[in-house]
Amino acid sequence: MTKRYQPTPEDLAKAEQRRLKREQAKANAAQASTNVEDERARILPREWIDLTPQIVSADGQRARVMTWNILAQTLVRRELFPTSDCLKASQREHMLYREIVSHNADICCLQEVDRTEKLFPELEKAGYAWVYAAGPRKKHGCLIAFRKDAYQCTRQRVITYDDQEVRGEGEERARRGSSFRTKNIGSLVALQKLGSEDDGVIVATTHLFWHPAQAAILLREVTKFRDDGPESQRRWPSIIAGDFNFGPDDPAYALLSGDALLPEQKKRLDSSYVVHATIDPTVATDGAAQAEEEEEGAEAGENDPDRVIVNARPAQPSDGLLSDTELEQLFRQSGTVISAYDAGQRQVPGISESGLTFGSRVSVPQERRGAFEPIYTSYTHYWQAVLDYIFVLDAPGRDVRVVRLAKPHRKEVFGDGLPKKGVCGSDHISLAAELHWPPP
């Protein structure tokens, strides 16, 4: 009869050593993988600016909002970003995900969103629900994400700017008054605060063509969307955040924020009264691909600091483009917004000399809005600009206060241009603000 094997204490000790060695090897491999993952996701951390020395009332709502154009992979071209060291999706995506969650925002507004099969699971892991929308035949879109443990979406609407009318009379082309077919959209949602039937917030995000008409339409439609809802939602404030494709010294910014147009801004508008071949196919072109076929007008405006529209003709009265006075009337009928960064950084002592504001590099009169926007929100080898904003439209009797801001980066950290490993995975810099408003 064969004797049954009975391990000795020494055998057991050796077996335990082998097991521990295998587990350590697995742990080392996992740690190495984590280190690689951490390095691929490394970004430049953001400080926060506290704007309220006194304690904000616990009553009402307090929400952290971020906005970011994450640079659609479908728009990446080496010739546009010759100095970038991370243009492949595999090089950028981990930095994008890290930055989105790093703000710990309650509401995220993202533009140029593509590769959704990769992004959506990351948002799910971080505890977000979302609404995604894109313009007709566009390869990227706009997304509003919100914490599932804080809000629920009760209504949503998509605005296609090309289809919106700005006049009540005339033929269809005149009623729309379009200069350029962009396929751009605005995405609007009503977010109800969990645990409260009467309180919430209207959120809109967009990626605009630079001409003021689209901004005016967006403001009008946000107001209409708010007022079309239940009685309680008409008392909700509205957050309008995204890539607006115009700077703080642009006529569109002045019109949106309630400032009168300066003479030089009126001159800029004069040069924009043209009709592009995407609106009038009889316009002769130079043989170059039309912007509508190469991801439309938003990028055309962003990449062209002089805002020169080629393949276009001078506008005629029958085209219906809004005059300066008509534009001002369209903006004023919907109210005036405030910018979280312009209003917030204006409260910081000495910020004008810090090199962190738009006014530190461009002369803007103190009495006008825009000087306290971040110094840059987009920074590449070929162009550097402020294009992104978090605007707030107060509800009647419910003034929104800016409590905290994600501090702008100094331009030196951007090197030769974004995207840049260890700094930022997009050509735009994210914005984030903490807001508070009283109960209804």
C-alpha positions in Angstrom: 0.0 0.0 0.0 1.4 3.4 -1.1 2.1 5.7 1.7 0.2 9.0 1.5 2.4 12.0 1.0 2.5 14.3 4.0 4.3 17.7 3.4 6.8 18.6 6.0 6.9 22.0 7.6 9.8 22.9 5.4 7.8 21.9 2.3 4.9 24.1 3.4 7.2 27.0 4.1 8.7 26.7 0.6 5.2 26.5 -1.0 4.1 29.6 0.9 7.3 31.4 -0.3 6.5 30.4 -3.9 2.9 31.6 -3.5 4.0 34.9 -2.0 6.5 35.3 -4.8 3.8 34.8 -7.4 1.5 37.3 -5.7 4.3 39.8 -5.5 5.1 39.4 -9.2 1.4 40.0 -10.0 1.3 43.0 -7.7 4.5 44.4 -9.4 3.0 43.9 -12.8 -0.2 45.6 -11.7 1.7 48.5 -10.2 3.8 48.8 -13.3 0.7 48.9 -15.4 -0.8 51.5 -13.0 2.4 53.6 -13.3 2.2 53.5 -17.0 -1.5 54.4 -16.9 -0.8 57.3 -14.4 2.0 58.6 -16.7 -0.3 58.6 -19.7 -3.0 60.4 -17.8 -0.7 63.0 -16.2 -1.9 66.6 -16.6 -1.0 69.9 -15.2 -3.0 70.3 -11.9 -5.3 73.3 -11.3 -5.4 75.5 -8.3 -8.7 77.0 -7.2 -9.4 80.6 -6.3 -11.8 81.2 -3.4 -13.9 84.3 -4.0 -16.1 84.4 -0.9 -14.3 85.0 2.5 -17.7 84.7 4.2 -19.6 81.4 4.4 -22.1 80.9 1.7 -25.6 80.1 2.9 -26.5 76.5 3.0 -29.9 77.4 1.5 -30.3 77.2 -2.2 -28.1 75.4 -4.7 -24.3 75.1 -5.0 -23.1 73.6 -8.3 -19.7 73.2 -9.8 -19.7 73.5 -13.6 -16.9 72.9 -16.1 -16.7 73.4 -19.8 -14.1 72.1 -22.3 -13.6 71.7 -26.0 -11.7 68.3 -25.9 -10.6 68.5 -29.6 -12.3 65.9 -31.7 -9.9 63.2 -33.0 -11.5 63.6 -36.4 -10.2 67.2 -36.6 -6.6 66.5 -35.6 -4.1 67.3 -38.4 -0.3 67.4 -38.0 -0.1 70.6 -40.0 -2.4 72.3 -37.5 -0.4 71.2 -34.5 3.2 70.8 -35.7 4.7 71.1 -32.2 2.4 68.7 -30.4 3.8 65.5 -28.9 0.5 63.8 -28.4 -1.8 63.8 -31.4 -2.8 60.1 -31.5 -6.0 59.2 -29.7 -4.1 56.7 -27.5 -1.7 59.5 -26.4 -4.5 62.0 -25.6 -7.5 60.0 -24.3 -6.2 59.3 -20.8 -5.3 62.9 -20.2 -8.8 63.9 -21.4 -10.5 61.5 -19.0 -8.3 62.6 -16.1 -9.0 66.3 -16.7 -12.8 65.8 -17.0 -13.0 64.0 -13.6 -10.3 66.1 -11.9 -12.6 69.1 -11.5 -15.1 67.0 -9.6 -17.9 68.9 -11.4 -21.6 68.4 -10.9 -22.2 69.5 -14.5 -19.8 69.1 -17.4 -20.2 70.7 -20.8 -18.0 69.2 -23.5 -17.6 70.2 -27.2 -16.0 68.4 -30.1 -16.9 65.1 -28.6 -16.2 62.0 -30.7 -15.0 58.4 -29.9 -18.1 58.2 -27.7 -17.6 54.4 -27.3 -14.5 55.3 -25.3 -15.8 58.3 -23.4 -19.2 57.1 -22.3 -17.8 54.2 -20.1 -15.4 56.7 -18.4 -18.3 59.0 -17.6 -20.4 56.0 -16.3 -17.5 55.0 -14.0 -17.3 58.5 -12.6 -21.0 58.6 -11.8 -22.4 60.7 -14.6 -25.4 60.5 -16.8 -25.3 62.5 -20.0 -27.1 63.9 -23.0 -25.2 63.9 -26.4 -26.2 65.7 -29.6 -24.5 66.4 -32.9 -25.4 68.5 -36.0 -26.5 66.9 -39.2 -23.7 64.7 -40.7 -21.2 66.0 -38.2 -18.6 63.6 -36.8 -18.5 65.2 -33.4 -21.0 66.8 -31.1 -21.8 68.5 -27.8 -22.3 66.7 -24.5 -23.8 67.7 -21.1 -22.9 65.3 -18.3 -24.4 65.6 -14.8 -24.0 63.7 -11.6 -26.6 61.0 -11.2 -26.7 61.4 -7.5 -27.5 65.2 -7.8 -29.7 65.8 -10.9 -32.1 64.2 -13.3 -32.8 65.4 -16.8 -36.5 66.3 -17.2 -36.4 68.0 -20.6 -34.0 68.4 -23.5 -33.9 70.3 -26.8 -31.5 70.6 -29.7 -31.2 73.8 -31.7 -29.9 73.6 -35.3 -28.8 77.2 -36.0 -29.0 76.8 -39.8 -32.8 76.2 -39.4 -33.6 79.0 -37.0 -35.4 82.1 -38.2 -34.4 85.6 -37.2 -37.2 87.4 -39.1 -40.9 87.0 -39.4 -41.2 88.1 -43.0 -39.7 87.4 -46.4 -38.6 84.3 -48.2 -37.0 81.4 -46.3 -33.5 82.6 -46.9 -34.3 86.1 -45.7 -36.1 84.8 -42.6 -33.1 82.8 -41.6 -30.6 85.6 -42.4 -27.7 83.2 -42.6 -24.2 84.1 -43.8 -22.7 80.6 -43.6 -24.1 77.1 -43.3 -22.3 75.6 -40.3 -24.3 72.5 -39.1 -23.6 73.8 -35.6 -26.1 73.1 -32.8 -26.9 74.1 -29.2 -27.9 71.4 -26.7 -30.3 72.4 -23.9 -31.4 70.4 -20.9 -33.5 71.0 -17.8 -31.8 69.4 -14.7 -34.0 68.9 -11.7 -32.3 68.8 -8.3 -32.9 65.4 -6.8 -35.0 65.7 -3.7 -36.6 68.9 -4.9 -39.6 69.1 -7.3 -39.2 72.9 -7.7 -35.5 73.6 -8.0 -33.0 72.9 -10.7 -31.0 74.6 -13.4 -31.2 75.1 -17.2 -27.9 74.1 -18.9 -26.9 74.8 -22.5 -23.7 74.0 -24.3 -22.6 74.8 -27.9 -19.8 75.2 -30.4 -20.6 78.4 -32.3 -19.6 80.0 -35.6 -18.0 83.3 -34.6 -20.7 85.6 -36.1 -22.9 87.2 -33.4 -26.2 85.9 -34.9 -25.7 82.4 -33.6 -25.0 83.6 -30.1 -28.2 85.7 -30.2 -30.2 82.8 -31.4 -28.8 80.6 -28.6 -29.7 83.2 -25.9 -33.2 83.5 -27.4 -33.8 79.8 -27.4 -32.4 79.2 -23.9 -34.9 81.8 -22.6 -37.7 80.2 -24.6 -36.8 76.7 -23.4 -36.8 77.9 -19.8 -40.2 79.7 -20.2 -41.8 76.7 -22.1 -41.3 74.5 -19.0 -43.4 74.1 -15.9 -44.0 77.2 -13.8 -41.3 76.2 -11.3 -38.6 75.9 -14.1 -39.2 79.6 -15.1 -37.5 80.5 -11.9 -34.4 78.4 -12.6 -31.1 80.1 -13.5 -29.5 79.2 -16.9 -25.9 78.2 -17.4 -24.7 78.7 -21.0 -21.2 77.2 -21.5 -19.1 76.2 -24.4 -16.8 77.2 -27.2 -18.2 80.5 -28.6 -15.3 81.1 -31.1 -15.1 84.8 -30.3 -12.9 86.8 -28.0 -13.8 89.2 -25.2 -13.1 92.2 -27.4 -15.4 90.9 -30.2 -18.7 92.5 -31.0 -20.5 89.2 -30.2 -19.1 89.3 -26.6 -20.2 93.0 -26.2 -23.7 92.2 -27.5 -24.1 89.1 -25.3 -22.9 90.9 -22.1 -24.8 94.1 -22.6 -22.1 96.5 -23.6 -22.6 99.0 -26.4 -20.7 98.3 -29.6 -17.5 100.3 -30.1 -16.7 101.9 -33.5 -14.0 99.3 -34.2 -16.4 96.5 -33.4 -18.9 97.9 -35.8 -16.2 97.9 -38.5 -15.7 94.2 -37.8 -19.4 93.5 -38.2 -19.4 95.4 -41.5 -16.8 93.1 -42.9 -18.9 90.0 -42.0 -21.9 91.0 -44.1 -21.3 88.4 -46.7 -23.1 85.3 -48.0 -21.0 82.1 -48.4 -21.3 79.5 -51.1 -22.9 77.1 -48.6 -25.9 79.5 -48.6 -25.9 80.6 -52.2 -24.5 77.9 -54.5 -24.3 80.4 -57.4 -21.3 82.0 -55.6 -18.1 81.3 -57.6 -15.5 79.3 -55.6 -11.8 79.1 -56.0 -11.8 75.3 -56.3 -10.9 74.7 -52.6 -13.0 72.4 -50.6 -15.9 74.3 -49.0 -15.7 74.6 -45.2 -19.1 72.8 -45.0 -17.4 69.7 -46.4 -14.4 69.9 -44.1 -16.1 70.2 -40.7 -17.8 73.5 -41.3 -17.6 77.0 -40.1 -16.8 76.7 -36.4 -13.3 75.6 -37.1 -13.0 78.0 -40.0 -13.6 81.0 -37.8 -11.3 79.6 -35.0 -8.3 79.1 -37.3 -8.7 82.4 -39.1 -7.9 85.3 -36.7 -8.8 87.9 -39.3 -12.2 86.3 -39.8 -12.0 86.5 -43.6 -14.7 84.4 -45.3 -13.6 83.3 -48.7 -15.9 81.9 -51.4 -18.5 84.5 -50.6 -20.2 87.6 -52.0 -21.4 90.8 -50.4 -24.8 90.5 -48.7 -27.9 92.0 -50.3 -31.0 93.2 -48.4 -32.9 90.2 -49.7 -30.5 87.9 -47.9 -31.9 89.1 -44.6 -28.7 89.4 -42.5 -29.4 91.4 -39.4 -28.1 94.9 -39.1 -26.2 96.1 -36.0 -29.4 97.6 -34.6 -31.4 94.4 -35.3 -28.7 92.3 -33.7 -28.7 94.5 -30.5 -32.5 94.2 -30.4 -32.4 90.4 -30.7 -29.9 90.1 -27.9 -31.7 92.5 -25.6 -35.1 90.8 -25.8 -33.6 87.8 -24.0 -31.7 89.5 -21.2 -28.1 89.9 -20.3 -25.6 87.3 -19.2 -22.7 87.5 -16.9 -19.5 85.6 -17.3 -18.4 83.5 -14.4 -14.7 84.3 -15.0 -15.0 87.9 -15.8 -17.3 88.6 -12.8 -15.3 86.2 -10.5 -11.7 87.3 -11.3 -12.8 90.9 -11.1 -13.1 90.4 -7.3 -9.5 89.2 -6.9 -7.2 91.9 -5.6 -4.1 92.4 -7.9 -5.4 90.0 -10.5 -4.8 92.5 -13.3 -1.1 92.5 -12.7 -0.9 88.7 -12.4 -0.6 87.9 -16.1 -3.6 85.6 -15.8 -6.3 87.8 -17.4 -7.2 88.8 -21.0 -6.8 92.4 -20.0 -3.2 91.8 -19.1 -2.3 91.4 -22.8 -5.1 93.2 -24.6 -6.3 96.7 -23.7 -9.9 96.6 -22.5 -11.5 99.7 -20.7 -12.2 98.8 -17.1 -15.8 99.8 -17.4 -16.4 97.2 -20.1 -16.8 93.5 -19.6 -14.2 90.9 -20.8 -11.0 92.2 -19.3 -11.0 89.6 -16.6 -11.6 86.5 -18.7 -8.6 84.0 -18.6 -5.5 85.1 -20.5 -6.0 82.1 -22.9 -8.5 79.3 -23.3 -7.0 78.0 -26.5 -3.2 77.8 -27.2 -1.6 76.2 -30.2 1.5 76.8 -32.3 -0.4 78.9 -34.8 -3.1 80.6 -32.8 -3.7 81.7 -29.2 -7.1 83.0 -28.1 -9.9 83.3 -25.6 -12.9 81.4 -27.1 -14.5 79.5 -24.2 -16.9 80.9 -21.5 -19.2 80.0 -18.7 -22.1 82.4 -18.9 -25.0 82.7 -16.4 -28.5 84.1 -17.1 -30.1 84.9 -13.7 -33.7 83.9 -13.0 -36.0 86.6 -11.6 -35.0 87.3 -8.0 -32.3 84.6 -8.0 -28.9 86.2 -8.5 -26.1 83.7 -9.1 -22.9 84.2 -7.2 -19.5 82.9 -8.3 -18.0 81.1 -5.3 -14.8 79.6 -6.7 -12.9 79.4 -10.0 -10.3 77.0 -11.4 -7.3 79.3 -11.7 -6.1 80.0 -15.3 -2.7 78.6 -16.2 0.2 81.0 -17.0 1.0 80.9 -20.7 4.6 79.7 -20.1 3.3 76.2 -19.2 1.9 75.7 -22.7 5.4 75.7 -24.3 5.2 75.6 -28.1 1.5 74.8 -28.1 -1.1 72.3 -27.0 -1.9 69.4 -26.9 1.1 68.6 -24.8 2.0 65.5 -22.7 1.8 66.1 -19.0 0.0 69.4 -19.5 -3.3 69.1 -21.5 -4.8 66.6 -24.0 -6.7 69.3 -26.0 -5.8 72.5 -27.8 -8.3 74.2 -25.4 -7.9 74.8 -21.6 -10.9 73.7 -19.5 -12.8 76.2 -17.4 -14.6 75.4 -14.1 -16.6 77.5 -11.7 -18.5 76.9 -8.5 -21.8 78.8 -8.4 -24.4 79.4 -5.7 -27.9 80.8 -6.0 -30.7 81.2 -3.4 -33.8 79.0 -3.1 -36.8 79.9 -5.2 
